[in-house]
Amino acid sequence: MIPAVYLLTVVVFGFTATLLRLPPLVGFLAAGFVLGSSPLPNLTFIEVLGDLGVAVLLFTIGLKLDLRVLRRKEVAGTAMIVMLVLTVLGTGLVAGMLALGLSLGATTPGGIASVGFALSFSSTVVVVKLLEERDDSGSLYGRIAIGVLVLQDIAAVAYMTVTSGRAPSPWAVALVALWPASRLLRGVLDRIDHREMRALFGMSMALLPGYLLFDLVGLDGDLGALIMGALFASHPAAKELSSALFTIKELLLVGFFLAIGLDGIPGSSAFALAGVLLVLLPLRSLIYTGVLRVMGMRRRTSVLTGMALTAYSEFALIVVDTATDHGLLGGEWPAAISLALALSFVVSAVVNHKPAALVEWMSERLPDRPNTTLHPDEQPLRLEGVCTVVFGMGRAGRSTYTRLYADGQTGVLGIDNDATKVEEMTRQGFNVMEADATDRQFWERLEAVHVSTVVLAMSEPGANVHVLEWLGRNEFDGRILAIARYDDEAATMRAAGVDAVINLYEGAGEALARAAEALPPAAVDGVYDANAS
């Protein structure tokens, strides 16, 4: 009966958040605080589900991880500088509040430094969910954000390993055998079909050789899940494996958000600390933005990355819990940090829900710099001679591009925000470049070279609608054609003024029907003979 009440509460609050045009995670957090303050007993397996969700999340991050990205100055440099600045800032802020009378139990200088260090991280869960919703995981700002998160997670794991008092087992060195073992496991993946077995395989890799083995030898299990994902990142089925785990991961992460509030609503001192830490959120975003700007990123890339990395990290809870277990902090600190974490999730979700106007406003207020000083990936795009642009070079976009060229059109350009896909298609001879369809400056460049037709063929559900919201339709005078997966998407696009909308599944059905009509009438006993001519 109690699990049913939990489930009903989660559904009601999640649906309410959706009705209020907020991300469902805001409702899940609220449900956790309501259930935690109610007389209902806590369900211990909720936290276990949340831990599994984080492990699977890190495994999927690993599947998309390009280790070369971590070495770049805009990733490694940003991660180190921001962590140092935010650690000093957070430590000073907490120390100042304690001096003014904040009381959260016994506190030591080492504990204050631990809190400051914990507050320097950004939320992996929030950022990855945000990038997936926007289909921006492969974009430049998405790759930078994920790279910074990975380095922060490694720093958090190193801290917990050092402060745990438990030295890694001598058997930890044997984990290097996972690399040759992964070669065998990749062969197993080749033989697994495309249905539920792939999802089970991914779960097994994340939790068994990943989480469990690392935990057994005294290392953080989440780090193991991330590394296992990275070992499969170059496999051709990595993207499909990530997609197979998507729904499972989303369901498990409900447990993570729910568990944050299950300890109940904390006291007034915790609210005071959380309130001050919320005031720090805009400054966190500005620090990320400023550092990336110094690293040579464009204004828009810097602002988008800074906004995405605003929320405090779930690893902050783990770091503070570790400090509490070792007597560096009093028992009320985890509840206070949990509250600050939950509220930062809400703020980040609201700010990043439809950020077009805010991104433009912030970008205009950053100082300009010559194009020659920008990062190579941020240099101006050359669009001379382009007449038709296809956004999203997945199956639908690639087919559209190929058909346009087959029909004799010239000046066709494919656009995708996934650098790996762009590199591969460039080698195959496609005229394609990496760019972001939600970049207003990019649309201004299209207008400047008199592009007449734009095709929105992005595969992620809702992505084409999202681009239309950014575009505002009035900024581009040419024709816009779009592909929709669902009827409500098609209706939204038509209402936004799109010139032509093609329902992907209906189009496939019509194509199959035409193919069936063209087949010769060769059937025996009601069974079609595929070899008939």
N, C-alpha and C positions, 0 to 999 in steps of 0.2 A: 504494500500500500504506500509506504513512504517513497520508494523510487518513483511511483506513479505521480505523487505530488511534486517531486523534484522535476520530473519531465514536464508536467503541465505548467509549472512556474517558468521553466526555461522557455517553453514554446510561447507562452503569453507575453513574457517580457521581450523576447526576441522579435515577435511579430509586432509588438507595440513600437519598438525602436524602428522597425522597417516602415511602419505607418507614419512615423515622425520624420522619415527620410534620413535616419541615422543608420550607421552600420549595425548589424545584429549583435556584434560583440559588446556594444554599449548595453544592450538589453541583457546579455548573459552576465555581465559584471553586476548590473543592478539586481538580477535574480540571485546571484551569490550572496550579496549583502542582505537581501530580504530573508533568504533561507537561513543564513548564518545568525541573524538576530531573532529568528523564530524559535519556538520551543521544540521544533523537530530535531531529532538527532542527526549529526553529521554522518554522511555516508563516506566511509574511508576510501572506497574504491574510486570516488570522484577524483581525488588527487592522483591516484594511480593512472587513471585515464588521461589526465592532464600531462603527466610525465611521459606517457607513451606518445601523446600528441606532439610534444616538443621534440622527442627523439625522431619521430617520423618526419617532422618539419625540417630538422637539421639534415636528415638523410636526403630529402628532396633538394635542399640547398646545395648539398654536395654534388647531386646529379647535374646541377647547372654551373658548377664551380670551374672556373678557369684559373689555375694556379698562377698563370702569367699575370693576371690582373692584380694579384696581391702584391707584386713587386713594384708596381707603378707608383710614382711619387704621389699622384692624386689620391691613391688609396692608402698606402702605407704611411705617407707623410701626414695625410689628413687624420688618420686614426691615431697616430702617436701624438700629434700636436693637440688635437681636440681632447683626448683623454687626459693629457697633462693639464691643460687649461681648466677643464671642467672638474678635475680632481681637486685642484687648488681652490677653485671657486666654491665647490660644494663643501669642502672641508672648512673653509673660512665662514661660509654661511651657517653651517651647523654649529660651529664653535661660537659664533656670534649669538645665535638663538639660545644656546645653553647659558651664555653669560648674561642674557637678558631674563633668564628664569625658566626656560623650557625644562620640563621635568618628564623624562621618559625612563626612569630607573637609572641604575648605576652606569656610568660612562667613563671610559678611559681614553687617553690621547690616541692609543692605537685603534680604539673603536671609532673615534671621530674620523680618523684617516680612512678607515674601512668604509664608512658611510660615504665619504667624499669620493672614494674610488668607485664604489657601487653606483653612485649617481652619474658617473662619467659614461656609462654604457647607454646604448639605444636599443629599443625593443626589436628583437629579431622577428617575433611573432607578428607584431603589428606591421612592420615594414614589408615582410614577405607577402602577407595577405593583401596589403595595399598594392604592391607591384603586380600580384596575380590578378587582382580585380581590374587593373588598368591594362593588363597584358604588356607590362613594361619591364619584365625581368631581364630581358635582353637589351634594353636601351642603355645608353651611356650612363645616365644618372642612376639607373637601376643596378648596373654592374658596379658602379662606384659604391653605392649604398650597401650592397651585399658584401663586397670586399671589406669595407670598413667594419661591418657587423661580424664577419668571420674573424678578423684580427682582434676585435673586442672580445668575442667569445673565447678565443684562445688565451687572451690575457686573463679573463675571469677564471678559466680552468686552471691556469698556472697559479693564480692567487690561491684558489681553494686547495690545490695540491700542496703548496708550500705551508699554508696555515693549518691544514688538517691535522698535522702531527703524524700522519701516516705516510711513510715513505712508500713509493711505488714498489711493487714486488720485483725481485730480480727477473721474474718471468716476463716483465713488461717488454724486455728487449726482443722477446720471441714474437711480438706483434708485427715485426717487420715481415714475418712470413705471410701476413695477409696480402702483401702485394703479389707474390707469385700465386697464392691461393685464389686471388681474385681473377686471375687468368682462367683458371678452371671454372670458376663460378660464372664467368662471362659466357663460357661455352654452354653451361647449363641454361642460362637465360636465352641463348639462341634457340634452344629446343622447346621452350615453353610457349604455349599458344598465347593469343592476344586477349584472353578473357580473364576470369577471376584468378587464375594461377599466377599471372604476372603481379597482381596486387599482393597475393600471399608471398610470393618470392621477395618482393620489395620489403614487406613487413619483416620477413625473416632476416634479411640482410641487415636491416636497420637495428633490430633488437637482439639478434643472437651474436654473430661475429662482431657486430658493431657495439651496441650498448653493453651487453653482458660480458664479453671478453675484456673490454677495457675496465669495467667496474671490478671484475675479479682480480685484476692485477694492480688495483689501487689507483687507476686513472678515471677521469670523469667519463661516464657512459655516453653523455651527449656528444663529447668530442669524438668518441668512437663511431657514433651514428653519422656524424659529418664526414669523417674520413672514409667510411665505407661508401657513402654516396659519391665522394670524389673519385674513388677507385673505379666506379662505373660510369663516370661522367663522359668518357670518350666512346662509350658503347653506342652503336646506332639506335638502340632501343631505349636510351636514357630518357628522352622526352616522353615516349609512350609510357615508360615505367612511372615517371612523375605524374602523368595524367591519370594512370590507374590508381595511384595512391591519393589523389586529390580529395575525393569524397570521404575516405576513411580518415585522412588527416584532419579535415574540417570538423568531422564529428568528434574526434578525440580532443581537439583544441577547445571545444565547448566545455569540456571538463576542466581544462586549464583556466579559462576565464571564470568559470563558476567557483573553482577552488580558491581564487584570490579573496573572495568575500565571505567564505564560509566560516571564518573565525569571528564573524560578527562585526558590528560597527564599533571602531575603537573610540577612545576617550578624547577629551577636549584638546589635550596636548598634541595628540596625533593629528587632529584636524588643523591645529595651528601650524605644525611643521609641514603638513601636506599643502596648506594654503600658500605658504612661502615658497615651497618647491614648485608650485604651479606658476608662480610669478617668474620663476627662473626659465620656464619653457621657451618663451620667445627669445631669450638671450642664448639658449642652447642652439636654436635654429640659426640665429645670426652668426654665432661663432662658426658653425659648420659652413654657412654660406660665405663668410669672409675668408676662411682658410682655403676653401675650394677656388674662390676667385683669385687668391694669390697664386694658387697652383696652376692658373691658366685656363680655368673653365669659363665658359660663357656665363653671363648673368643668369639666364634662365636655368641652365643646368645646375648652377650653384644654389639657386633658390629652391628648386624642386628637391634636390638632395637634402638640403637643410630642413625643409618642411617634413620630408619623409622620416628623418632621423630624430624628430623632436621628442617622442615619448621615451620615458625611462624604461629600462630593460627588465625583463623577468629575471635575468641573472642578478639584478640588484637584490632581489629577495633571497637568493641562494647565498650571496656573499654576506648579507646582513645576518642571515640565520647561522652561517658558519662562525661569524664574529660573536654572536650571542652564545652559541654552544661553548666557545672558548673563554667566556667571561669578559670579553672586551666591551660588550654592550648589555644593557638591561633587557628584561623580557618584553617590554612594551615597544621596542624598536621595530621588530618585524611587522607588527600591526600598522604602525605609522607609515612605514615604507610601502606596505601593501596598499594602503589608502592612497598615497601619493602616486603609486604605479597605476592604480585603477583610474584615478582622475586624469592622469596624463594620457591614458589610452583614450578616454572619452574626448579630451581636447584635441588630440591628434586625429581621431576619427572624424570629428566635426570639421576641423580645419582642412583636412585633405579630401573631404568628400567631393566638393566641387571647387577646386582651388584656382580656376582660371583667372578670375579677377584679382585675387590676392597675389598670385604669381606675377601677373603683369604689373601690378602696383609696386611690388617690391623690386622687380627687375629694373623698372624705370628709375628707381632711387639709388641704385648702385652706380658707382663711378664707371664711366666707359673706359675702354682701353683699345689700343690699335689691334687690328686683326692679326698682324704679324706676331704679336706677343701671345696669342692664344695657343692652347694645346693643339697638337696636330689633328686630333679627332674633332676639334671645335672650329676648324677653319671654315670660311664661307663656302657654301655649295655652289658649284657651277652648273647652271640650268639652261644655258643658252641652247636654243633649238628644240627644247622640250615642248610638246603640244599636249600629250596625254600622260597622266601620272596614275599609277596603280599602287595604292597603299595596301600593304599586307601581301607578301609573296609566299603565302601558303599554297595549298592545292588550288583553291579557287582563283587567287590572284595570279598564280603562275599560268593557269589555263587561260585567263583573260588576256594576259600579256602576250602569250604565244599566239592566241587567235587574232589579236589586233595586228601583229606583225604578219601573220599569214594572209590577212585581208589587205595587206599592202600599206598599212599605216606606218609612218616614220615618226621619229621623235617621241617614242614611248619610253617612259622611265618607270622602273619598279622601285618602291620604297619599302624598307623594312627596318625595324629598330633592333633586330637581332644581328649582331656583328658577325657571328659564326655563319649564319645563313647567307649573309651578304657576301662574305668571302668565298663561300662555296659556289654561289650562283655566278659571281664575277668570273671565276675560273671556267665556268661552263659557257661563258659568252653572253650572259644576260647584261643588259644595261641597267644596273641596279646600284643603289647606294643606301647607306645607313642614314636614317633621319627619323624624326619624331613627328607623327601626324598631328600632335597637339601643340606644336610650336607655332605661335602666331607669326614669328619672323619668317618661318619657312613659307607660310601661306602668302606673306607679303612678297617674297621672292618669286613665287609662282605667278602672282599677279603682275609682277614687273616684267616677266618674260612672256606674258600673254598666253599662259596655259589655258586651253579651252575646255578640257575635260578631265575630271577627277573620278577615279573609281575607288570606292571604299570596300576593300575585300579582306579585311582583317578577320581572322578565324575565331578569336576569342569572343564568346557571347557578350553582347553589350558594348564591345569596343568601338564599333562604327557609330553607334548612338552617342557614345561618350565624345568622340571626335567632333560630331556635329554640334554638341553642346559647347565645345571649345571654339569651334569655328564661328558660331553665331550667324552663319549663312550669309550675312550681309557683307562679309569681308572678301567674298570671292564671287565674281560675276559669271564664271563659266558654268558648264553643266556638271552636276554631281550625280553619279550613279552609285548605288550601294547594294550590297548583298546582306540579306537578313536570314537568320536561322529560325526565328520564331515570328508568329503573326503580330505580337505586340511590338516587337522591334520594328517590323515593317510599317506598322501604323504610326509609330513615333517618327520614323524617318520621313514618311509622307507628310506628316504634320509639320515637320521642320523645313519642308520645301524641297526635298530631294527630287530631282527630275525623274528618276526611274529607280524602282526598288525590285530586286529579284529575290524571291524566297528560295533559299538554297535547296531545301528538300523538295519543294514543289517543282523547281527547275529540274532536279534529278529525276523526279517522277515523270515529268513530261518527256524528258530525254529517253527514259526507259520505255515509255509508252510508244514513242515514235520508232524506237529500235524494234519493239515487238511487232508493230504494224508492218515494218519492212522485212520481217523474217518470212521465208517461204513457207507455205502451208504444208509442212511435212510432219505428220504426227501419226503414230500407230497406237491404237487403243488408248488415245488420250495422252500419250507421252510424246513430247517433242524430241525429234531426232537431231541432235546438235551437229551431226556429220552430213546432214542432207544438204544438197546444193540446189 
